[in-house]
Amino acid sequence: MKKFNLFKEIIVVSKSEFLHAANSSKTFAITYNGKIVFEPFDADLISIYQGSIPALSPLSTTLSRPISAMLGDNYRVVEDDDRILIKASGAWQNIISYNQKRALYDDTTGDGIAEFSDKRLEDIGWHATEFSISYREIVEQFEAQCDGVLLCIEQEEPYQFSGLGFVSDLNQAQELAFEYCAATIKDKLESDEDFSTLTEDEREAAEFFKVL
């Protein structure tokens, strides 16, 4: 997966396309790679902005306003000829709300990853916990081996991380998660004394992964 760190990335948008969208009074989104799209949004949309730009009040004393004012104070905007350069890390809380329902997993809280949005993966993750396999361990397999995007803010000092994960091929992620958990559980059954005898839930999980 590609890490898209909003602390470092600059989103480049066509100025003419943005102004067209802003003046349309329609709800639109700016994707993480700088495209402008209108509702209805695709299920795989990853956006750094969603909304509509209110028209100027008839009582306004000016006929125009800067693009930075249209997007709001949480975005840092530089106009560069026919392009708009956007730094969006300050809007992270809004970006979470835009994308949370479309992400495969949510790693935006101090509690870590609690579930997968896909039912098949959630079944895998839930059964895997019986053998002390965390959601984070499964996600690390996705981040290392799957195509997709980890939309995040991450800085080194002081360390801060918050992220949402999206995979391009859900079937690949399901197979990878199942195979990883099955192999890990099989190894624990063979070498870990804690699993020399199994509880009913552990046995059910082992059967789910077809290692018993």
DRENPA-3360 file (N, C-alpha, C; in nm, 2 decimals, always signed):
BEGIN
1 = MKKFNLFK = +0.08/-0.12/+0.00/+0.00/+0.00/+0.00/+0.09/+0.12/+0.00 ~ +0.04/+0.23/-0.07/+0.11/+0.35/-0.07/+0.07/+0.44/+0.05 ~ +0.17/+0.49/+0.12/+0.14/+0.58/+0.23/+0.12/+0.72/+0.18 ~ +0.01/+0.78/+0.20/-0.01/+0.92/+0.16/-0.03/+1.00/+0.29 ~ +0.09/+1.06/+0.33/+0.10/+1.13/+0.45/+0.07/+1.28/+0.43 ~ -0.04/+1.32/+0.48/-0.09/+1.46/+0.45/+0.00/+1.57/+0.51 ~ +0.09/+1.53/+0.61/+0.18/+1.62/+0.66/+0.29/+1.66/+0.55 ~ +0.31/+1.56/+0.46/+0.41/+1.58/+0.36/+0.36/+1.61/+0.22;
9 = EIIVVSKS = +0.24/+1.56/+0.19/+0.19/+1.57/+0.05/+0.13/+1.70/+0.02 ~ +0.15/+1.74/-0.11/+0.08/+1.86/-0.16/-0.02/+1.81/-0.27 ~ -0.15/+1.84/-0.26/-0.25/+1.80/-0.35/-0.26/+1.91/-0.46 ~ -0.24/+1.87/-0.59/-0.24/+1.97/-0.70/-0.37/+1.95/-0.77 ~ -0.44/+2.07/-0.78/-0.58/+2.07/-0.84/-0.58/+2.17/-0.95 ~ -0.65/+2.14/-1.06/-0.67/+2.24/-1.17/-0.75/+2.35/-1.12 ~ -0.70/+2.48/-1.13/-0.78/+2.59/-1.08/-0.91/+2.61/-1.16 ~ -0.91/+2.59/-1.29/-1.03/+2.61/-1.36/-1.14/+2.50/-1.32;
17 = EFLHAANS = -1.10/+2.38/-1.30/-1.19/+2.27/-1.26/-1.25/+2.30/-1.12 ~ -1.16/+2.35/-1.03/-1.21/+2.38/-0.90/-1.31/+2.50/-0.90 ~ -1.28/+2.60/-0.98/-1.37/+2.72/-0.98/-1.50/+2.68/-1.04 ~ -1.50/+2.59/-1.14/-1.62/+2.54/-1.20/-1.71/+2.47/-1.10 ~ -1.64/+2.38/-1.02/-1.71/+2.31/-0.92/-1.76/+2.41/-0.81 ~ -1.68/+2.50/-0.77/-1.72/+2.59/-0.66/-1.83/+2.68/-0.70 ~ -1.84/+2.72/-0.83/-1.95/+2.80/-0.87/-2.08/+2.73/-0.91 ~ -2.07/+2.60/-0.91/-2.18/+2.51/-0.95/-2.29/+2.50/-0.85;
25 = SKTFAITY = -2.26/+2.53/-0.72/-2.35/+2.51/-0.61/-2.38/+2.36/-0.59 ~ -2.31/+2.27/-0.65/-2.33/+2.13/-0.63/-2.23/+2.08/-0.53 ~ -2.26/+1.96/-0.47/-2.17/+1.90/-0.38/-2.06/+1.83/-0.46 ~ -1.94/+1.85/-0.43/-1.83/+1.79/-0.50/-1.72/+1.75/-0.40 ~ -1.62/+1.67/-0.45/-1.51/+1.63/-0.37/-1.38/+1.65/-0.44 ~ -1.27/+1.68/-0.37/-1.14/+1.68/-0.42/-1.07/+1.55/-0.37 ~ -1.03/+1.47/-0.47/-0.97/+1.34/-0.43/-0.82/+1.36/-0.38 ~ -0.77/+1.26/-0.31/-0.63/+1.28/-0.26/-0.53/+1.30/-0.37;
33 = NGKIVFEP = -0.56/+1.26/-0.50/-0.47/+1.28/-0.61/-0.51/+1.40/-0.70 ~ -0.60/+1.48/-0.64/-0.62/+1.61/-0.71/-0.73/+1.62/-0.81 ~ -0.82/+1.52/-0.82/-0.93/+1.52/-0.92/-1.05/+1.58/-0.85 ~ -1.13/+1.64/-0.93/-1.26/+1.70/-0.89/-1.37/+1.60/-0.93 ~ -1.45/+1.56/-0.84/-1.57/+1.47/-0.88/-1.69/+1.52/-0.81 ~ -1.81/+1.49/-0.87/-1.93/+1.53/-0.82/-2.01/+1.41/-0.77 ~ -2.11/+1.44/-0.68/-2.20/+1.34/-0.64/-2.28/+1.29/-0.76 ~ -2.32/+1.16/-0.75/-2.30/+1.06/-0.65/-2.15/+1.01/-0.65;
41 = FDADLISI = -2.09/+0.99/-0.53/-1.95/+0.95/-0.53/-1.93/+0.80/-0.54 ~ -1.83/+0.76/-0.60/-1.79/+0.62/-0.61/-1.76/+0.56/-0.47 ~ -1.78/+0.43/-0.46/-1.75/+0.36/-0.33/-1.60/+0.36/-0.29 ~ -1.52/+0.38/-0.39/-1.37/+0.38/-0.37/-1.31/+0.52/-0.36 ~ -1.40/+0.62/-0.35/-1.35/+0.76/-0.34/-1.26/+0.78/-0.21 ~ -1.15/+0.84/-0.23/-1.07/+0.89/-0.11/-1.05/+1.04/-0.13 ~ -1.11/+1.11/-0.04/-1.12/+1.26/-0.06/-1.05/+1.34/+0.05 ~ -1.00/+1.46/+0.01/-0.95/+1.55/+0.11/-1.04/+1.67/+0.14;
49 = YQGSIPAL = -1.15/+1.67/+0.05/-1.25/+1.78/+0.07/-1.38/+1.72/+0.01 ~ -1.49/+1.75/+0.08/-1.62/+1.72/+0.03/-1.72/+1.83/+0.08 ~ -1.80/+1.88/-0.02/-1.89/+1.98/+0.02/-1.93/+2.07/-0.10 ~ -2.00/+2.17/-0.07/-2.04/+2.27/-0.17/-2.00/+2.41/-0.12 ~ -1.97/+2.50/-0.21/-1.92/+2.63/-0.18/-2.04/+2.73/-0.18 ~ -2.08/+2.79/-0.07/-2.20/+2.88/-0.07/-2.17/+3.00/-0.16 ~ -2.28/+3.04/-0.23/-2.26/+3.16/-0.32/-2.24/+3.28/-0.23 ~ -2.18/+3.38/-0.29/-2.16/+3.51/-0.22/-2.30/+3.57/-0.19;
57 = SPLSTTLS = -2.30/+3.63/-0.07/-2.43/+3.70/-0.03/-2.45/+3.82/-0.13 ~ -2.58/+3.84/-0.17/-2.61/+3.96/-0.25/-2.57/+4.09/-0.18 ~ -2.55/+4.09/-0.05/-2.51/+4.21/+0.03/-2.36/+4.22/+0.03 ~ -2.29/+4.13/-0.02/-2.14/+4.13/-0.02/-2.09/+4.25/-0.09 ~ -1.98/+4.31/-0.04/-1.93/+4.43/-0.10/-1.82/+4.39/-0.20 ~ -1.79/+4.26/-0.21/-1.69/+4.22/-0.31/-1.75/+4.12/-0.41 ~ -1.70/+4.11/-0.53/-1.75/+4.02/-0.63/-1.68/+3.89/-0.64 ~ -1.57/+3.88/-0.56/-1.49/+3.76/-0.56/-1.43/+3.74/-0.42;
65 = RPISAMLG = -1.37/+3.62/-0.40/-1.31/+3.59/-0.28/-1.19/+3.49/-0.31 ~ -1.09/+3.49/-0.23/-0.98/+3.40/-0.25/-1.02/+3.25/-0.24 ~ -0.96/+3.16/-0.31/-0.99/+3.02/-0.30/-0.96/+2.97/-0.16 ~ -0.87/+3.02/-0.09/-0.84/+2.98/+0.05/-0.96/+3.00/+0.13 ~ -1.04/+3.11/+0.11/-1.16/+3.14/+0.19/-1.27/+3.04/+0.15 ~ -1.27/+2.99/+0.03/-1.37/+2.90/-0.01/-1.36/+2.76/+0.06 ~ -1.23/+2.72/+0.08/-1.21/+2.59/+0.14/-1.21/+2.60/+0.29 ~ -1.17/+2.71/+0.35/-1.17/+2.72/+0.49/-1.03/+2.73/+0.55;
73 = DNYRVVED = -1.03/+2.76/+0.68/-0.90/+2.79/+0.75/-0.82/+2.66/+0.77 ~ -0.88/+2.54/+0.76/-0.80/+2.42/+0.79/-0.71/+2.38/+0.67 ~ -0.73/+2.44/+0.55/-0.65/+2.41/+0.44/-0.55/+2.52/+0.41 ~ -0.43/+2.49/+0.38/-0.33/+2.59/+0.33/-0.33/+2.58/+0.18 ~ -0.35/+2.69/+0.12/-0.37/+2.70/-0.03/-0.27/+2.80/-0.09 ~ -0.21/+2.76/-0.20/-0.13/+2.85/-0.28/-0.17/+2.84/-0.42 ~ -0.20/+2.95/-0.48/-0.24/+2.96/-0.62/-0.11/+2.98/-0.71 ~ -0.10/+2.89/-0.81/+0.02/+2.88/-0.89/-0.03/+2.88/-1.04;
81 = DDRILIKA = -0.04/+3.00/-1.10/-0.09/+3.00/-1.24/-0.22/+2.93/-1.25 ~ -0.22/+2.82/-1.33/-0.35/+2.75/-1.35/-0.37/+2.63/-1.25 ~ -0.29/+2.63/-1.14/-0.30/+2.52/-1.05/-0.33/+2.58/-0.91 ~ -0.39/+2.49/-0.83/-0.40/+2.52/-0.68/-0.32/+2.41/-0.61 ~ -0.24/+2.45/-0.52/-0.16/+2.36/-0.43/-0.22/+2.36/-0.29 ~ -0.26/+2.25/-0.25/-0.33/+2.23/-0.12/-0.25/+2.15/-0.02 ~ -0.23/+2.20/+0.10/-0.18/+2.12/+0.21/-0.31/+2.09/+0.30 ~ -0.34/+1.97/+0.33/-0.47/+1.94/+0.39/-0.46/+1.88/+0.53;
89 = SGAWQNII = -0.34/+1.87/+0.59/-0.32/+1.80/+0.72/-0.41/+1.87/+0.83 ~ -0.42/+2.00/+0.82/-0.50/+2.07/+0.92/-0.65/+2.03/+0.92 ~ -0.69/+1.97/+0.81/-0.84/+1.93/+0.80/-0.86/+1.78/+0.83 ~ -0.76/+1.72/+0.90/-0.76/+1.58/+0.92/-0.89/+1.53/+0.98 ~ -0.94/+1.60/+1.08/-1.07/+1.55/+1.14/-1.18/+1.55/+1.05 ~ -1.19/+1.65/+0.96/-1.29/+1.65/+0.86/-1.27/+1.54/+0.76 ~ -1.14/+1.52/+0.72/-1.11/+1.41/+0.62/-1.15/+1.27/+0.68 ~ -1.13/+1.25/+0.81/-1.17/+1.13/+0.87/-1.32/+1.11/+0.84;
97 = SYNQKRAL = -1.40/+1.21/+0.87/-1.55/+1.20/+0.85/-1.59/+1.17/+0.71 ~ -1.51/+1.23/+0.61/-1.54/+1.21/+0.47/-1.52/+1.06/+0.43 ~ -1.42/+1.00/+0.49/-1.37/+0.88/+0.43/-1.39/+0.75/+0.52 ~ -1.43/+0.78/+0.65/-1.44/+0.67/+0.74/-1.53/+0.55/+0.69 ~ -1.64/+0.59/+0.64/-1.74/+0.48/+0.60/-1.69/+0.40/+0.48 ~ -1.59/+0.46/+0.40/-1.54/+0.39/+0.28/-1.41/+0.31/+0.31 ~ -1.35/+0.34/+0.42/-1.22/+0.28/+0.45/-1.24/+0.13/+0.49 ~ -1.14/+0.05/+0.46/-1.14/-0.09/+0.51/-1.12/-0.10/+0.66;
105 = YDDTTGDG = -1.03/-0.01/+0.70/-1.00/-0.01/+0.85/-0.96/+0.13/+0.89 ~ -0.99/+0.15/+1.02/-0.97/+0.28/+1.08/-0.87/+0.27/+1.19 ~ -0.76/+0.35/+1.17/-0.65/+0.35/+1.28/-0.63/+0.49/+1.32 ~ -0.74/+0.56/+1.35/-0.73/+0.70/+1.39/-0.75/+0.73/+1.53 ~ -0.76/+0.63/+1.62/-0.77/+0.65/+1.76/-0.65/+0.58/+1.83 ~ -0.64/+0.62/+1.96/-0.53/+0.56/+2.04/-0.56/+0.41/+2.07 ~ -0.68/+0.37/+2.05/-0.72/+0.23/+2.08/-0.68/+0.13/+1.97 ~ -0.63/+0.18/+1.86/-0.59/+0.09/+1.75/-0.71/+0.05/+1.67;
113 = IAEFSDKR = -0.69/-0.05/+1.58/-0.79/-0.10/+1.49/-0.88/-0.20/+1.56 ~ -1.01/-0.16/+1.55/-1.11/-0.24/+1.63/-1.19/-0.34/+1.54 ~ -1.20/-0.31/+1.41/-1.28/-0.39/+1.32/-1.24/-0.36/+1.17 ~ -1.29/-0.45/+1.08/-1.28/-0.43/+0.94/-1.42/-0.40/+0.89 ~ -1.43/-0.31/+0.79/-1.57/-0.28/+0.73/-1.62/-0.39/+0.65 ~ -1.54/-0.48/+0.60/-1.58/-0.60/+0.52/-1.61/-0.71/+0.61 ~ -1.73/-0.77/+0.58/-1.78/-0.88/+0.68/-1.68/-1.00/+0.67 ~ -1.64/-1.04/+0.56/-1.55/-1.16/+0.55/-1.42/-1.14/+0.63;
121 = LEDIGWHA = -1.36/-1.02/+0.61/-1.24/-0.99/+0.69/-1.27/-0.97/+0.84 ~ -1.38/-0.92/+0.87/-1.42/-0.91/+1.01/-1.43/-1.04/+1.07 ~ -1.49/-1.14/+1.00/-1.50/-1.28/+1.05/-1.36/-1.33/+1.08 ~ -1.27/-1.31/+0.98/-1.13/-1.36/+1.00/-1.06/-1.29/+1.12 ~ -1.08/-1.16/+1.13/-1.01/-1.09/+1.24/-1.07/-1.13/+1.37 ~ -1.20/-1.15/+1.38/-1.26/-1.19/+1.51/-1.22/-1.33/+1.55 ~ -1.21/-1.42/+1.46/-1.17/-1.56/+1.50/-1.02/-1.56/+1.53 ~ -0.94/-1.47/+1.46/-0.80/-1.47/+1.49/-0.76/-1.42/+1.62;
129 = TEFSISYR = -0.84/-1.34/+1.68/-0.81/-1.29/+1.82/-0.81/-1.40/+1.92 ~ -0.87/-1.51/+1.89/-0.87/-1.63/+1.99/-0.73/-1.68/+2.00 ~ -0.64/-1.65/+1.90/-0.51/-1.70/+1.91/-0.41/-1.58/+1.92 ~ -0.46/-1.47/+1.98/-0.38/-1.35/+2.01/-0.32/-1.29/+1.88 ~ -0.39/-1.30/+1.77/-0.35/-1.23/+1.65/-0.43/-1.10/+1.64 ~ -0.37/-0.99/+1.64/-0.44/-0.86/+1.65/-0.47/-0.82/+1.51 ~ -0.57/-0.72/+1.50/-0.60/-0.66/+1.37/-0.48/-0.59/+1.32 ~ -0.40/-0.53/+1.40/-0.28/-0.46/+1.35/-0.19/-0.56/+1.28;
137 = EIVEQFEA = -0.17/-0.68/+1.33/-0.08/-0.77/+1.27/-0.14/-0.81/+1.13 ~ -0.27/-0.82/+1.12/-0.33/-0.85/+0.99/-0.31/-0.74/+0.89 ~ -0.33/-0.62/+0.94/-0.32/-0.50/+0.86/-0.18/-0.48/+0.81 ~ -0.08/-0.52/+0.89/+0.06/-0.51/+0.84/+0.08/-0.59/+0.72 ~ +0.01/-0.70/+0.70/+0.02/-0.78/+0.58/-0.03/-0.71/+0.46 ~ -0.15/-0.64/+0.48/-0.20/-0.56/+0.37/-0.10/-0.45/+0.33 ~ -0.05/-0.38/+0.43/+0.03/-0.26/+0.40/+0.16/-0.30/+0.33 ~ +0.20/-0.42/+0.36/+0.33/-0.47/+0.30/+0.31/-0.53/+0.16;
145 = QCDGVLLC = +0.19/-0.59/+0.14/+0.17/-0.68/+0.02/+0.06/-0.64/-0.08 ~ -0.04/-0.55/-0.03/-0.15/-0.52/-0.12/-0.13/-0.38/-0.18 ~ -0.20/-0.37/-0.30/-0.21/-0.24/-0.36/-0.32/-0.16/-0.29 ~ -0.30/-0.03/-0.27/-0.40/+0.05/-0.20/-0.34/+0.18/-0.14 ~ -0.41/+0.24/-0.06/-0.37/+0.37/+0.00/-0.39/+0.37/+0.15 ~ -0.28/+0.41/+0.22/-0.29/+0.44/+0.36/-0.29/+0.59/+0.38 ~ -0.41/+0.65/+0.39/-0.43/+0.79/+0.40/-0.41/+0.83/+0.55 ~ -0.31/+0.91/+0.58/-0.27/+0.93/+0.71/-0.21/+1.07/+0.74;
153 = IEQEEPYQ = -0.19/+1.10/+0.87/-0.10/+1.20/+0.91/+0.00/+1.13/+1.00 ~ +0.13/+1.16/+0.97/+0.23/+1.09/+1.05/+0.35/+1.18/+1.06 ~ +0.40/+1.20/+1.18/+0.52/+1.28/+1.20/+0.61/+1.21/+1.30 ~ +0.74/+1.24/+1.30/+0.83/+1.17/+1.38/+0.85/+1.22/+1.52 ~ +0.87/+1.35/+1.53/+0.90/+1.41/+1.67/+0.81/+1.53/+1.69 ~ +0.72/+1.52/+1.80/+0.69/+1.40/+1.87/+0.61/+1.31/+1.78 ~ +0.62/+1.18/+1.80/+0.56/+1.08/+1.71/+0.41/+1.10/+1.71 ~ +0.35/+1.10/+1.60/+0.20/+1.11/+1.58/+0.16/+1.03/+1.46;
161 = FSGLGFVS = +0.06/+0.95/+1.47/+0.01/+0.87/+1.36/-0.14/+0.86/+1.37 ~ -0.21/+0.88/+1.26/-0.35/+0.85/+1.25/-0.38/+0.82/+1.10 ~ -0.45/+0.71/+1.08/-0.47/+0.67/+0.94/-0.60/+0.59/+0.91 ~ -0.63/+0.59/+0.78/-0.74/+0.51/+0.73/-0.69/+0.43/+0.61 ~ -0.72/+0.30/+0.61/-0.67/+0.21/+0.51/-0.77/+0.17/+0.40 ~ -0.72/+0.17/+0.27/-0.80/+0.13/+0.16/-0.72/+0.04/+0.07 ~ -0.78/-0.08/+0.04/-0.71/-0.17/-0.05/-0.78/-0.17/-0.18 ~ -0.70/-0.20/-0.29/-0.76/-0.20/-0.43/-0.83/-0.32/-0.46;
169 = DLNQAQEL = -0.78/-0.44/-0.41/-0.84/-0.57/-0.44/-0.88/-0.64/-0.31 ~ -1.01/-0.63/-0.28/-1.06/-0.69/-0.16/-1.04/-0.84/-0.15 ~ -1.06/-0.91/-0.26/-1.04/-1.05/-0.26/-0.90/-1.09/-0.22 ~ -0.80/-1.01/-0.28/-0.66/-1.04/-0.24/-0.64/-1.02/-0.09 ~ -0.70/-0.92/-0.04/-0.68/-0.89/+0.11/-0.74/-1.00/+0.19 ~ -0.86/-1.05/+0.15/-0.93/-1.16/+0.22/-0.84/-1.29/+0.22 ~ -0.79/-1.32/+0.10/-0.70/-1.44/+0.09/-0.58/-1.43/+0.17 ~ -0.52/-1.31/+0.17/-0.39/-1.28/+0.24/-0.41/-1.30/+0.39;
177 = AFEYCAAT = -0.52/-1.23/+0.44/-0.55/-1.24/+0.58/-0.58/-1.38/+0.63 ~ -0.66/-1.46/+0.55/-0.69/-1.59/+0.59/-0.56/-1.68/+0.59 ~ -0.48/-1.67/+0.49/-0.36/-1.75/+0.48/-0.26/-1.72/+0.59 ~ -0.25/-1.59/+0.62/-0.16/-1.54/+0.73/-0.20/-1.60/+0.86 ~ -0.33/-1.58/+0.89/-0.38/-1.63/+1.02/-0.38/-1.78/+1.03 ~ -0.41/-1.85/+0.92/-0.41/-1.99/+0.93/-0.26/-2.04/+0.95 ~ -0.17/-1.98/+0.89/-0.03/-2.03/+0.91/+0.02/-2.00/+1.05 ~ -0.02/-1.88/+1.10/+0.03/-1.84/+1.23/-0.04/-1.93/+1.34;
185 = IKDKLESD = -0.16/-1.96/+1.32/-0.23/-2.05/+1.42/-0.18/-2.19/+1.41 ~ -0.15/-2.24/+1.29/-0.09/-2.37/+1.28/+0.04/-2.38/+1.35 ~ +0.12/-2.28/+1.34/+0.25/-2.27/+1.41/+0.23/-2.27/+1.56 ~ +0.13/-2.20/+1.61/+0.11/-2.19/+1.75/+0.06/-2.32/+1.80 ~ -0.02/-2.39/+1.73/-0.07/-2.52/+1.77/+0.04/-2.62/+1.78 ~ +0.14/-2.61/+1.70/+0.25/-2.70/+1.69/+0.36/-2.67/+1.80 ~ +0.37/-2.54/+1.83/+0.49/-2.50/+1.91/+0.46/-2.42/+2.04 ~ +0.34/-2.38/+2.06/+0.31/-2.30/+2.18/+0.23/-2.38/+2.28;
193 = EDFSTLTE = +0.29/-2.39/+2.40/+0.23/-2.48/+2.50/+0.10/-2.42/+2.55 ~ +0.08/-2.29/+2.53/-0.05/-2.23/+2.57/-0.17/-2.28/+2.50 ~ -0.14/-2.34/+2.38/-0.25/-2.39/+2.30/-0.24/-2.55/+2.29 ~ -0.18/-2.61/+2.39/-0.17/-2.76/+2.39/-0.31/-2.82/+2.41 ~ -0.39/-2.75/+2.48/-0.54/-2.78/+2.49/-0.61/-2.66/+2.46 ~ -0.73/-2.68/+2.39/-0.80/-2.56/+2.34/-0.94/-2.54/+2.41 ~ -0.97/-2.42/+2.42/-1.11/-2.39/+2.47/-1.20/-2.41/+2.35 ~ -1.33/-2.41/+2.38/-1.43/-2.42/+2.27/-1.42/-2.32/+2.17;
201 = DEREAAEF = -1.39/-2.19/+2.21/-1.38/-2.08/+2.11/-1.25/-2.10/+2.03 ~ -1.14/-2.14/+2.09/-1.02/-2.16/+2.02/-1.03/-2.27/+1.92 ~ -1.10/-2.38/+1.96/-1.13/-2.49/+1.86/-1.21/-2.44/+1.74 ~ -1.31/-2.37/+1.77/-1.40/-2.31/+1.67/-1.32/-2.23/+1.57 ~ -1.23/-2.14/+1.63/-1.14/-2.06/+1.54/-1.05/-2.14/+1.46 ~ -0.99/-2.25/+1.52/-0.90/-2.33/+1.44/-0.97/-2.40/+1.33 ~ -1.09/-2.45/+1.35/-1.17/-2.51/+1.25/-1.21/-2.41/+1.14 ~ -1.23/-2.29/+1.18/-1.26/-2.18/+1.08/-1.15/-2.17/+0.99;
209 = FKVL = -1.02/-2.17/+1.04/-0.91/-2.15/+0.95/-0.85/-2.29/+0.90 ~ -0.93/-2.39/+0.92/-0.90/-2.53/+0.86/-0.77/-2.58/+0.90 ~ -0.73/-2.56/+1.02/-0.60/-2.61/+1.07/-0.62/-2.73/+1.17 ~ -0.75/-2.76/+1.19/-0.78/-2.88/+1.27/-0.86/-2.98/+1.19;
% end
